[in-house]
Amino acid sequence: MNKQALNNANRVYSKPINTLFPYLLAVQMPKFLAIGNALIDIVAKIPSPTTIQIDSKTVEKILCINFASKTELDDLQVQFGGSAANTAIATAALGSQASILTALGSDNFGKMVEADLRKHKVDTSRVVFIPRQRTGMSVILLAEGEKS
């Protein structure tokens, strides 16, 4: 299988992903290849957490949410993330030829992640879409500007 065959197949691959790596690495190697995850970060800003005193000297910030309850948000953002994606984008921003080897779900989020990588001039020819799988997501809770 060559690069053209991968493009013709729309990069949807149904065999075990580890069998695809030799083909993806066989195409001309870029100056920088990031291997790893690319995903969606859902960043939720919550109201200030409660401050409590423990053992009469330790002050802790805690977030208590009842299971399956609703929580008010001050803000919600959908961002692109993942260590490999972030590294490839930073490398491309510095002017180097960057590519990424990653697997995404065959959902709309996967298409959005690939489009964002292309927008940042990252070669996405080694991005593989896995049928019937969702793109990875993480939820980041922010309160007062800090990660919780």
C-alpha positions in Angstrom: 0.0 0.0 0.0 1.4 3.4 -1.0 0.5 6.9 -0.1 -1.8 7.2 -3.1 -3.7 4.0 -2.1 -4.2 5.4 1.4 -5.6 8.6 0.0 -7.9 6.7 -2.4 -9.2 4.7 0.6 -10.1 8.0 2.3 -7.8 6.8 5.1 -10.5 4.7 6.8 -8.8 1.6 8.0 -10.5 -1.4 9.5 -7.5 -3.8 10.2 -5.6 -3.6 13.5 -4.0 -0.2 13.6 -0.5 -1.6 14.3 -0.5 -3.3 10.9 -0.8 0.2 9.3 2.3 1.8 10.8 4.9 0.3 8.4 2.9 1.8 5.4 2.5 5.2 7.0 6.2 5.3 7.9 7.2 4.2 4.4 6.1 7.4 2.7 8.7 10.2 2.5 9.6 11.2 6.1 9.1 14.8 7.1 11.6 16.7 9.1 9.5 16.3 12.2 7.0 13.5 12.9 4.8 13.7 16.0 3.4 10.3 17.0 0.5 10.2 19.5 -2.8 11.7 20.4 -4.9 14.4 18.9 -8.2 15.1 20.6 -10.9 17.5 21.6 -10.5 19.5 24.9 -13.8 20.7 26.4 -12.8 23.5 28.8 -15.5 24.4 31.3 -15.2 27.4 33.6 -17.1 26.9 36.8 -18.0 29.3 39.6 -15.4 29.6 42.3 -15.1 26.4 44.4 -15.9 26.4 48.1 -12.9 27.1 50.4 -12.8 25.0 53.6 -10.4 24.7 56.5 -9.1 21.2 57.3 -7.2 20.3 60.5 -7.5 24.0 61.7 -4.6 25.1 59.4 -4.9 23.7 55.9 -7.1 25.5 53.3 -8.3 23.5 50.4 -10.4 24.3 47.4 -12.9 21.6 46.7 -15.5 21.0 44.0 -18.5 19.1 45.1 -21.0 18.1 42.5 -23.8 15.7 43.2 -23.7 12.7 40.8 -25.9 13.2 37.7 -26.7 16.8 38.8 -26.5 19.9 36.7 -23.7 22.4 37.4 -23.8 26.1 36.2 -20.9 27.1 34.0 -19.4 30.5 33.6 -18.0 29.6 30.1 -17.6 26.6 27.9 -15.1 26.2 25.0 -14.3 23.4 22.6 -10.6 23.4 21.8 -8.2 21.1 20.0 -5.5 19.3 22.0 -3.4 16.3 22.5 0.3 16.2 23.1 1.3 15.1 19.6 -1.1 17.6 17.9 0.2 20.4 20.1 3.8 19.5 19.4 3.2 19.2 15.6 1.4 22.6 15.5 4.2 24.3 17.6 6.9 22.8 15.3 5.0 24.0 12.2 4.6 27.5 13.7 8.4 27.6 14.1 8.8 27.0 10.3 9.7 23.3 10.2 8.0 20.7 8.1 5.8 18.9 10.6 3.6 15.8 10.2 1.5 13.8 12.7 0.8 10.0 12.9 -2.4 9.6 14.9 -5.7 7.8 14.8 -9.0 9.7 15.0 -12.6 8.6 15.3 -14.7 8.7 12.1 -17.0 11.3 13.7 -17.4 15.1 13.2 -14.8 15.8 15.9 -12.2 13.8 14.0 -12.8 15.8 10.9 -12.6 19.0 13.0 -9.3 18.0 14.5 -7.8 17.1 11.1 -9.0 20.5 9.7 -7.4 22.3 12.6 -4.1 20.5 12.0 -4.2 21.4 8.3 -5.0 25.1 9.2 -1.8 25.1 11.2 0.2 23.7 8.2 0.7 20.2 9.7 0.8 17.4 7.2 -2.1 15.1 7.9 -1.4 12.3 5.4 -0.6 10.0 8.3 -3.9 10.6 10.1 -6.1 7.5 10.1 -9.8 7.5 10.8 -11.1 4.4 12.6 -14.6 3.4 11.6 -17.3 3.4 14.3 -15.0 5.0 16.8 -15.2 8.4 18.5 -12.4 10.9 18.6 -10.9 11.2 22.1 -12.1 14.0 24.4 -11.0 15.4 27.7 -12.9 17.7 30.0 -10.9 20.4 31.8 -12.5 22.2 34.7 -11.3 25.8 35.3 -12.0 27.9 38.4 -10.4 31.2 38.9 -8.2 30.6 35.8 -6.5 27.4 37.2 -6.8 23.8 36.1 -8.8 21.8 38.6 
